[in-house]
Amino acid sequence: MANFAKSHTPHFSVDVYQNAYLPEGAREVNAIVTVTSTGGGTTGGVPLPGPGTVPHAAPGAGPDAAVVVMVDCSGSMDYPPTKMRNAREATAAAIDTLRDGVRFAVVAGTHKAVEVFPGNGALAVADATTRWQAKDALRALSANGGTAIGTWLRLADRLLASADVTIRHGILLTDGRNEHEKPEELRAALDTCAGHFTCDARGVGTDWEVKEVTGIASALLGTADIVADPGGLAADFTRMMENAMGKEVADVALRLWTPQGSRIRFVKQVAPAMEDLTDRRTEAGPRTGDYPTGSWGDESRDYHVCVEVPAAEVGREMLAARVSLVLPAPGGGTPQTLGQGLVRAVWTDDMVATTAINPQVAHYTGQAELAQAIQTGLELRKAGDEAGATAKLGRAVQLAAASGNADTAKLLSKVVDVVDAATGTVRLKTRVAEADEMTLETRSTKTVRVTR
């Protein structure tokens, strides 16, 4: 079945799921906000290519976009030698997936960052000729040097800033730890790049640091994953590039207004993956804050919003928060409101109403606990605390089973022997493949959506 390039701006909707009823004196209001983007156009457009094919989309068939692919070329990429070859093939597959008219560049990353293509401090414009030239330039990629990922990101930022486009995106591949710069240098680079472009990060093999790769993706509002077998890189790069080509709108923010006396306790993306946005708030007016959500195509995401309101007596009702989806205007003008929803609070003495837990809120509270249980359990396992690890990973198995998160349950079964999923009774496996443990840790924040 063909994938089609999008041709016009999608429509956004905002739906709020909550139990608005509170007992007298209660102050915490929880709501799940579902944001859905549709109508970007999946029919009547231009087919996006499959792996190894050259697209023929006309310029303007999709939104204007720029992409920089950052390929680890450190010395460790030569062990085994097939790893570097797989990285070249994956980058070529990603280049084949570019639409005509998209700006792009390839960066070789070691202890420094080097432009592989086009190599003139700017970006090439994708067409049949530049795609061929870029793939020819990939032959020069070789493994030699260290790893300083912050330099790769800073170069990508400079290249992407040179293009006047709507969508700016990076794809980053690494196979090792960031050993040739200090952690604070990488953190500073991420702080510099945040809000400038989104970035998907991939770790290939098993010699990289999970928290580094997931931290890059988190800071730049992209995805993170493991490709344990380098042979799977081409398919993964193709999927990432197809996803980037499907983005329609960038820099969308979740804007929350609260009345006098109320405050936002937290804002978290809870689907398709957990991401705490609370500390990324930027003030947008009196009692109003914006939380970044990055770029959007045709997709749906869920957010958990928790608001603290003033205590009130039975019979009172108030607007706890107004949720808007906004798109900044060029030049700092009035932003465009793409959708809006309301979070309410109603105080009542009806025990049945106040004790009912909204299914969406309950589900994602469980998914958050699941992610935390996995991460804590794996840390305890590495520290040699078998009893603590067994308890946490057992709880994770129980939560995964109860919520229908089959993918996570499958990953857990490679780390523990499940005796009874319903009660969370498990035994730690004596031998666990490093790739299986890293996959579980990397994907621990991926959630399953609630059945409405």
GULOZA-750469 format. One record per residue (C-alpha): x, y, z. Coordinates in pm, whole numbers, padded with zeros to 5 digits, always signed. Layout:
BEGIN
XYZ/...
// end
This chain:
BEGIN
+00000+00000+00000/+00141+00341-00094/+00214+00610+00162/+00114+00956+00047/+00275+01290+00106/+00052+01533+00287/-00075+01833+00100/-00244+02072+00341/-00256+02178+00705/-00432+01934+00937/-00726+02009+01165/-00673+01984+01542/-00923+01878+01806/-00889+01885+02186/-01091+01646+02405/-01085+01647+02786/-01153+01333+02993/-01195+01375+03369/-01405+01321+03677/-01488+01682+03763/-01653+01592+04097/-01460+01660+04419/-01549+01613+04785/-01569+01922+05004/-01223+02070+05062/-01050+01869+04788/-00800+02066+04580/-00654+01836+04310/-00811+01806+03965/-00679+01553+03712/-00765+01536+03344/-00644+01356+03033/-00629+01588+02734/-00636+01415+02396/-00502+01619+02106/-00575+01482+01758/-00445+01611+01427/-00631+01494+01117/-00691+01589+00757/-00334+01649+00652/-00430+01444+00348/-00344+01079+00295/-00522+01037-00035/-00480+01218-00360/-00126+01313-00269/+00209+01194-00397/+00329+00848-00289/+00618+00850-00046/+00888+00602-00147/+00965+00267+00003/+01321+00162+00087/+01559+00191-00205/+01328+00391-00431/+01357+00747-00551/+01052+00969-00488/+00904+01189-00754/+00712+01431-00534/+00697+01778-00677/+00837+02065-00472/+00559+02193-00250/+00382+01855-00235/+00432+01869+00142/+00534+02133+00396/+00875+02293+00356/+01123+02096+00563/+01492+02048+00640/+01661+01736+00778/+02017+01668+00899/+02134+01310+00944/+02413+01270+01201/+02608+00944+01165/+02848+00817+01431/+03186+00760+01265/+03387+00695+01582/+03641+00414+01585/+03401+00172+01753/+03179+00176+01443/+03439-00054+01284/+03364-00334+01532/+03228-00531+01358/+03312-00374+01018/+02957-00445+00897/+02828-00179+01142/+02973+00110+00939/+02843-00044+00616/+02497-00079+00769/+02510+00287+00880/+02597+00398+00526/+02315+00188+00381/+02069+00322+00639/+02163+00682+00562/+02124+00612+00191/+01777+00467+00256/+01682+00779+00453/+01805+01001+00169/+01594+00799-00077/+01291+00876+00137/+01329+01255+00113/+01068+01445-00086/+01182+01662-00374/+01246+02014-00244/+01336+01915+00113/+01665+02067+00234/+01908+01817+00379/+02265+01749+00491/+02471+01459+00626/+02712+01503+00919/+02986+01261+01024/+03020+01262+01401/+03335+01175+01596/+03512+01392+01858/+03423+01665+01610/+03148+01718+01352/+03221+01721+00980/+02986+01799+00692/+02983+01502+00456/+02727+01650+00219/+02683+01905+00071/+02983+02035+00264/+02951+02408+00207/+02797+02516+00535/+02448+02508+00388/+02184+02251+00293/+02125+02073-00036/+01781+02068-00199/+01658+01714-00255/+01611+01601-00613/+01731+01302-00815/+02075+01458-00866/+02146+01566-00508/+02019+01236-00368/+02263+01051-00595/+02546+01289-00501/+02474+01248-00130/+02473+00868-00152/+02798+00879-00347/+02951+01099-00072/+02858+00836+00189/+03129+00610+00050/+03383+00835+00220/+03240+00760+00566/+03490+00562+00773/+03527+00479+01141/+03803+00674+01313/+03795+00900+01619/+03607+00960+01940/+03254+01064+02038/+03140+01419+02124/+02769+01430+02043/+02723+01791+02148/+02940+01903+01855/+02722+01704+01613/+02407+01868+01745/+02553+02219+01731/+02654+02172+01367/+02309+02035+01283/+02156+02338+01455/+02366+02579+01247/+02281+02399+00923/+01908+02381+00997/+01903+02749+01100/+02025+02841+00751/+01694+02728+00597/+01371+02927+00607/+01144+02625+00651/+00852+02510+00865/+00983+02171+00979/+01339+02123+01109/+01440+01771+01203/+01747+01570+01296/+01824+01198+01292/+02114+01092+01515/+02285+00753+01527/+02545+00651+01785/+02701+00323+01889/+02897+00433+02196/+02913+00649+02501/+02973+01023+02478/+03327+00994+02613/+03502+01291+02450/+03305+01575+02605/+03179+01642+02956/+02813+01568+03040/+02756+01940+03099/+02882+02014+02747/+02622+01781+02596/+02359+01932+02826/+02453+02283+02711/+02429+02177+02347/+02083+02029+02408/+01972+02348+02583/+02094+02549+02283/+01917+02326+02029/+01590+02280+02220/+01306+02451+02038/+01513+02490+01721/+01458+02140+01581/+01326+01799+01679/+01557+01497+01679/+01513+01121+01672/+01803+00936+01837/+01905+00573+01786/+02159+00356+01962/+02303+00073+01752/+02449-00235+01917/+02482-00249+02296/+02783-00032+02386/+02597+00299+02417/+02437+00464+02720/+02057+00442+02733/+02013+00759+02941/+02226+00960+02695/+02026+00855+02389/+01687+00888+02557/+01796+01222+02706/+01878+01359+02361/+01541+01254+02221/+01358+01387+02528/+01525+01729+02518/+01458+01766+02145/+01103+01620+02151/+01192+01323+01929/+01188+00946+01965/+01455+00715+02103/+01508+00347+02035/+01761+00068+02017/+01866-00109+01698/+02047-00404+01854/+02123-00564+01516/+02290-00316+01277/+02118-00500+00992/+01792-00338+01101/+01919+00019+01059/+01800+00076+00701/+01439-00015+00782/+01447+00198+01098/+01599+00500+00921/+01338+00473+00647/+01056+00473+00903/+01205+00773+01083/+01240+00971+00761/+00888+00880+00646/+00760+01004+00981/+00958+01329+00945/+00821+01377+00592/+00468+01339+00733/+00500+01635+00971/+00280+01932+00884/+00308+02186+01164/+00600+02274+01395/+00637+02453+01729/+00287+02369+01851/+00238+02446+02221/-00013+02329+02480/-00127+02653+02647/-00280+02633+02995/-00464+02919+03163/-00565+02889+03529/-00783+03124+03737/-00661+03323+04035/-00558+03095+04322/-00502+02788+04102/-00173+02647+03974/-00056+02372+03742/+00105+02090+03939/+00227+01900+03635/+00182+01846+03261/+00295+01514+03114/+00262+01359+02773/+00136+01007+02848/+00085+00864+02498/+00240+00744+02278/+00522+00773+02532/+00578+00927+02875/+00741+01271+02871/+00728+01518+03161/+00678+01871+03024/+00626+02045+03358/+00965+02216+03376/+00951+02329+03012/+00682+02587+03075/+00731+02934+02930/+00512+03217+03054/+00262+03340+02795/+00065+03601+02989/-00111+03640+03325/-00166+03291+03476/-00089+03139+03134/+00194+02906+03036/+00299+02723+02720/+00431+02366+02711/+00613+02255+02392/+00480+01959+02193/+00703+01977+01884/+00597+01889+01529/+00272+01726+01423/+00146+01521+01130/-00170+01308+01127/-00157+01167+01482/-00307+01170+01829/-00139+01222+02165/-00259+01220+02527/-00151+01457+02805/-00210+01430+03180/-00280+01771+03336/-00296+01807+03714/-00430+02136+03857/-00437+02251+04218/-00743+02466+04287/-00861+02657+04599/-01065+02441+04837/-01438+02507+04816/-01763+02400+04979/-02030+02172+04839/-02226+02328+04556/-01939+02535+04417/-01825+02493+04057/-01532+02651+03876/-01323+02639+03562/-01001+02477+03682/-00806+02533+03358/-00850+02628+02996/-00646+02412+02760/-00557+02553+02419/-00338+02431+02138/-00155+02727+01987/+00072+02791+01691/+00313+03087+01721/+00272+03363+01465/+00571+03481+01260/+00730+03793+01403/+00579+03747+01747/+00220+03829+01650/-00095+03681+01801/-00066+03301+01798/-00325+03092+01616/-00551+02883+01839/-00584+02536+01685/-00819+02384+01944/-00948+02430+02298/-01088+02233+02591/-01197+02300+02951/-01104+02134+03281/-01378+02174+03544/-01410+02131+03920/-01745+02067+04092/-01770+02012+04469/-02041+01770+04582/-02136+01549+04877/-02230+01264+04641/-01985+00990+04749/-02044+00784+04435/-01956+01077+04210/-01647+01186+04404/-01494+00840+04445/-01530+00736+04079/-01190+00738+03907/-01197+00846+03546/-01083+00546+03334/-00840+00754+03126/-00677+00909+03434/-00654+00570+03606/-00505+00406+03297/-00227+00658+03247/-00149+00678+03617/-00086+00305+03590/+00129+00348+03278/+00342+00607+03458/+00388+00366+03750/+00476+00091+03501/+00756+00297+03346/+00893+00392+03688/+00877+00031+03812/+01078-00091+03512/+01346+00176+03545/+01381+00129+03921/+01378-00250+03888/+01656-00249+03631/+01865-00012+03844/+01822-00240+04147/+01914-00542+03936/+02237-00375+03821/+02312-00283+04184/+02275-00648+04291/+01955-00598+04494/+01773-00909+04374/+01484-00880+04619/+01416-00517+04532/+01451-00582+04159/+01216-00880+04178/+00952-00675+04359/+00967-00380+04117/+00980-00587+03798/+00701-00808+03934/+00487-00500+03985/+00574-00395+03628/+00457-00733+03495/+00132-00696+03690/+00070-00344+03556/+00156-00439+03198/-00085-00732+03211/-00365-00530+03370/-00338-00247+03116/-00302-00468+02810/+00048-00339+02732/+00149-00653+02544/+00468-00507+02395/+00610-00416+02736/+00496-00748+02883/+00691-00928+02610/+01005-00726+02683/+00970-00795+03056/+00947-01169+02990/+01302-01160+02856/+01430-01026+03189/+01211-01220+03435/+01036-01556+03439/+00668-01482+03492/+00501-01716+03740/+00170-01528+03771/+00121-01204+03580/-00201-01113+03761/-00028-01108+04101/+00309-00992+03971/+00488-01306+04086/+00817-01336+03897/+01170-01474+03923/+01473-01287+03791/+01639-01468+03503/+01995-01569+03586/+02116-01477+03240/+01980-01183+03043/+02108-01070+02704/+02241-00715+02725/+02034-00619+02420/+01714-00739+02590/+01784-00540+02907/+01871-00225+02707/+01561-00263+02489/+01337-00285+02798/+01501+00023+02950/+01490+00225+02626/+01125+00144+02558/+01005+00160+02919/+00827+00492+02860/+00625+00370+02561/+00261+00338+02659/-00050+00166+02531/-00352+00389+02479/-00664+00348+02686/-00962+00182+02520/-01235+00444+02511/
// end
